[in-house]
Amino acid sequence: VHAGVGENLAQAGAARFLETVRGRVALVSLATSFTPMSRAGDPAGEAPGRPGLNALRLARSIVVPPEKLESLRQIRDALPDSRPGGRSAPPAVSGATAERPEDPKDPNRVVVAGMTFKAGDQAGYSYEADP
C-alpha cells in the first residue's frame, strides 16, 4: 500500500487504507520538496490527468517589524514597474516562482520585486500553504 502518488491529482491526494488483524490504518502522503513537473495534475476536458505526486506548495514571506513595512512600501512605489496597490515584480525569470499578489486591503503585507513582506514582532521567515 502506498499514498502520495497517482495517475492524476485526485489519486495522488487520496488516502489509502491498510487492513490488518488489529484494525485499519490510513495513509496520507505529500511532498514539500519537488520539481514543478513532478506535481500530479487534474484532467481537463479530453486531456487526461498528469501522473505525479501530491505536492504541498508553500509561500514564503519575510517577517519584519511593523515600522519597516512603510519603508518597504516607499521602496516598492519608487520602482519603475510598481503599480499602486498592485504587485511589483522584475521581469520574469525562467524557473522563478511567483509570489502571491499584494492585497490592497491588508495593511500588514507588502510585495516588493515578487517577495512578500509582512509585519511581525520578530524578524524572520514565515511559510503558509499556497494552493
N, C-alpha and C positions, 0 to 999 in steps of 0.2 A: 504494500500500500504506500502510495506517495501523494503528496499535495504540493501545490505551488507552481505547477507547470501544466500545460494542456494545449489542445488543438486550437483554442481561442481563449479570450479573456474570461468568459463565463466558466469554462472548465478549469482554467488556471487558478481562479479565485475561489473555487468551490471547496467546501470541506470534504474530506474523505474519512471513512469510518472503518475501524478495525474491530471485528467481533472476536472477543476472547472468552475463555471459560469464566473469567471474573467480571466480564462486562464489556461494554462498548467504549472504544477510545476514539475521540475525534481528532483529526489532524488538520491544521491550517498552516500554510506556509507562505512566506513572501520574501522578497529580496529588497535590500536597501542599497545595494551596490551592483550596478549593471550598466551595460551599454544601451543606448536608446533603441537599437534594433532588437534587443533581447526581450522587450516587453511584448506580451501577448496582446492581440487586438480583436475587437468585436467584428463580426461580419457586417458588411454594408451593402445593401441591395443584393446584387448577384455575386459580389466578391466574397469569398469565404473569409473567415477569421484568420488572423495570423497566429501560428503556434508560438509559444513563448512562455515567459514566467510571469507570475503575479508580482508586480512591482509596487513598492511604496515609494512615491516620489516625495521629496522634501524641499521646501522653500526656505532658504537661509536668509536671515535678517541680521544686521549688525545692531546691537543694542547700545545706545549712547545716552548720557544724561540729558534730561529734557531741554536744558538751555543750549545744548549743541545742535538740537534739531533746527532751530531758527537759522543758525549759521549754514547748515546744510541746505535749507530752503533757498537762502541767498545765493549759494554756490550753484544750485540747480537752475535758478532763474537767470543767472549770468551766462549759462552755457548757450551756445548758438542753436542747439537743437531742442531746447526746452519749450514746453507748452504749458501755459498756466493751468494748474490743476490736473495736468496730464502726466505723461511719462517722459522722462528724458533718457535717451539712450544713445550711445555711439552707433555708428554704422554696424550692421550685423556682421558677426564673425562666425565662420564655419565651426560648428560644434558647440557654440556657446548656448547656454540655457537661459531663456528669457525669464526674468522675474515677473511677479505679478504686477499689473499696472497699479499706479497710485490711486487710492480712493480719496477724492477731494473732501469727503465728509469725515475723514479720520485725521484729526489734527496731531495724532501721536505717531504718524508714519510719513516718511518722505522717500521718494525714489530718485536717486542720483546715478546717472550713467548705468542704469539697469540694476543697480544694487539697492535693496530696501533697507532703510534705517528706521529704527523705532525707538521710542523713549522708554527708558527703564532706569531702575535705581543703580544698577551696576553695569559697567561696560562689559560687553561680551558678545556671544552669538546666540541666536535663537533659531530653532528649527520647527516648522509646522508642516503637517501633512498638506500636500499640494495635489489635489485630484487631477 
